[in-house]
Amino acid sequence: MTAPASARPVAETEIKRLEREQAEIVSIYRRLFPDDDLEIVFWQCDSPVWSAPSVRDGRMTFHPHHLSPEYLGRLRLSSGQAGARFRTINISIPRAPTPGEVRNADAPWQPVRRLGPLFNAWPMAYEHIRYQAEMRRKRLCRQRHSHQSLARGAGSVALPPPDEGGPDTSRRPAILIGFHWLEVGGAEKLAFDCVDWALAAGLRVIVVASVPSLQRLADRLPDHPDVSFIRLDRYLAHDLWPQFIERLARAENIRLIHVHHCVPLYAALAHLRVTAPWLKVVDSTHIVEHPDGGYPRVSGVWSNYIDHHHVISRELVDYYRDVFHVMHKVVLGRMLPRADQLELPALNMKPGQKQLRVAFIGRMYYQKRPVVMVETLRALARWAGRNGIEFKATVVGEGPFADTVAGLVKRRGLADQVTLEAANADIPGLLGNSDILLLPSNNEGLALVCYEAIQHGCIPLSTDVGSQAELVPPDLLLRLEPFGSVRDAVSAVDRLWRDPGFLARQQTELHERFRHIASDPTAEDILMPIYRAAAEGETA
Amino acid sequence: MTALTTTAAVIVTFNRSDKLMRVLDALDQQTQKPDLVFVVDNASTDDTQALVQTRAAQMPSLRYVRLPKNVGGAGGFHEGMKVAYAAGANYLWISDDDAYPQPDALERLLDAIQQFEAENVWRPSFACSRVEWIDGSLCEMNTPRPVWDWARFVQPGKAWALVDSCSFVSVLVPRWAIEKHGLPISDYFIWFDDAEYTRRLAKSYPGIFVPESRVIHDTPENKGVNYSLVTSKSLWKFKYGARNETSFRSREQGLVGVLSFAWGVRAQMKAGNVPWSIRRQIYQAILRGWSFRPAIPKAPAG
């Protein structure tokens, strides 16, 4: 008698993978419902990132759709208490990602279907339409999204709050750092730095992320016994975060929460303010997005529940003041290394030189407007040709627009003049050998790459977005409108090349602005005292 | 890689009850048996129904799907896969009523597709057996088509070449691939339904050829599909083949693909000295294929 295929032994690697996933799930739900009897029902799902969890009171009545082909089995966890409440947790175990999914976080970009022919015929016309759509969304942003800070009632003195107890002070104080996700990005870079600073301040660090993803950079978290990453992004629905964080804060002696673009942590703040009053909350924000205000708007809406707003640019200081009327708790901390010994080199570009070297460094997302970048390179190549100058450009970056950029470079006949490089290219070396850094972005906070460019003698040409005007002089700022952006770039390069006085003035202005910004406190300067205060909380 | 391996075999039959019984014998002797066996009867007029009913008494996994009319191999596989998918199989094992799998054929397919995923992480969209003719030689009409980098994961003892197309003779399809890419096109009726379907599946990732899983295909003769071989007797099948492949090429490659196919057919017929009356009908089938746009059927909703 032979066995059916369904009774095949399961491979050891698969069993181990299921056990690992199961252990993480059990750990999260046991902490969330410590006094309840739990039944966890498992399915297999075709998503590599999300487990689609749901929780219900009582026992589940099984129906045929529950016993689907993906049904894996059940696990019963007793609380050990008679008469305990019973809960059922339905959860799917994500599959292992394929190498393609690991390599590419996003599918290659495609133009909007109906406008595909337009993009093929005239990419800049397509860009112009998209720009107009963005600007319309920006205009409507205030109507479509609340820009009012949520009220926070303090209650009446006639009804003093019950004693909520405190955290478990037998453990060293901890910080909860909420990431958007553990993938490549500016906000994520700061969040990773914060993990290091928190450790240095003596805190234990617990990391969570809001967006389910492969969390490709999770291995960049320090391999340290005081650092742990809880996969709430994968296993816990956002509506259950508040209670989970409350229990976590009690058990782990969390003293401080630092929010880096982590929406469910913002949404947990009202509950935490009531049930975990010892907690301090700080958040960091970077860019005011055109369509909905982005995270600075979310932060402003939750401002009454937050102790400190850390921002990276003066634009954001102004934003909190002008939109949310908040000043006293907004602190500027630049994303720059300390500038103790600041020596800035002369610009690489010389008037009338016989070659022009242009660099573009950025992730290949629409935010960086790679299509406008290629069209600008094309215009600069023509300008160089007219003036008998050798033109070379290097484009560094990866992302969904990478294929589009490579295709456009070929189509525009720039393949011999433009080199495409991966994101791990030698950036300081490239900037040290470039005259111009092109940054025709749709939006920016204050792009770090512009600081780096100036430190290597490279002139940044940037659109006038975000706080770029703090660093880039007015004559080097480009219009945001795509056609205007291309024309402004050519015109600025032409003037820099022809007019030695203009070039010298830009150098002076760039250096002055850089020094001015470098004299501001850094993010580390701002955050470390807050972290240290939290670390001392155990004896307070 | 999955911990769930419920497997359903789908066998399409038409008036070949004696061979079908041998196929059921072979399925029953598998070292890892399919959990369910769906026999899809294309309205046979012989004793197929009676024999299958008798067999069901000893073979509880057997299910009989009788179609009201002969809808061809394509229609039969479409219906059979639809029913097997709805029954909850994690893998579907598709084959013909004249193909006898060796006792470990299914086990080897499951081993290969699972090991391939575990070791290489990629998920093959199907796994197909080596199909041999009755004399042990390779069955010409069931030769899978390799992709350009077919040898990427081939190793001693694991000679699993990457392929993007195979026939419906012992091919194992995971559930996720059906969920993502749908079912075979029943309107094709016969020929090229398997090639179209597996190429559609292979858009996610190619399938794998598993030579250690062997099947004997009991066909009257061992000939491949080549338009130089078309005769007045086989013309009806070639016409379906020409129409279906033209339809596929027009969908996937546009006019250039169709012209390239037509040119290849022309060259083959010329080389085979095919009579002009037959050639004309093949060209007409190609023309019909240009406007033949059957919809791609989705998998039944869970």
Chai-1 contact restraints between the chains, C-beta under 6 A:
chainA,res_idxA,chainB,res_idxB,connection_type,confidence,min_distance_angstrom,max_distance_angstrom,comment,restraint_id
A,T2,B,T31,contact,1.0,0.0,6.0,A-B,restraint_1
A,T2,B,K33,contact,1.0,0.0,6.0,A-B,restraint_2
A,P4,B,K33,contact,1.0,0.0,6.0,A-B,restraint_3
A,P4,B,D35,contact,1.0,0.0,6.0,A-B,restraint_4
A,A5,B,T5,contact,1.0,0.0,6.0,A-B,restraint_5
A,A5,B,T7,contact,1.0,0.0,6.0,A-B,restraint_6
A,A5,B,Q32,contact,1.0,0.0,6.0,A-B,restraint_7
A,A5,B,D35,contact,1.0,0.0,6.0,A-B,restraint_8
A,S6,B,T5,contact,1.0,0.0,6.0,A-B,restraint_9
A,S6,B,T6,contact,1.0,0.0,6.0,A-B,restraint_10
A,S6,B,D35,contact,1.0,0.0,6.0,A-B,restraint_11
A,R8,B,T5,contact,1.0,0.0,6.0,A-B,restraint_12
A,V10,B,A3,contact,1.0,0.0,6.0,A-B,restraint_13
A,A11,B,A118,contact,1.0,0.0,6.0,A-B,restraint_14
A,T13,B,A118,contact,1.0,0.0,6.0,A-B,restraint_15
A,E14,B,M1,contact,1.0,0.0,6.0,A-B,restraint_16
A,E14,B,A3,contact,1.0,0.0,6.0,A-B,restraint_17
A,Q44,B,L4,contact,1.0,0.0,6.0,A-B,restraint_18
A,D46,B,W176,contact,1.0,0.0,6.0,A-B,restraint_19
A,P69,B,G88,contact,1.0,0.0,6.0,A-B,restraint_20
A,P69,B,N90,contact,1.0,0.0,6.0,A-B,restraint_21
A,T98,B,V121,contact,1.0,0.0,6.0,A-B,restraint_22
A,T98,B,W122,contact,1.0,0.0,6.0,A-B,restraint_23
A,T98,B,R123,contact,1.0,0.0,6.0,A-B,restraint_24
A,P99,B,V121,contact,1.0,0.0,6.0,A-B,restraint_25
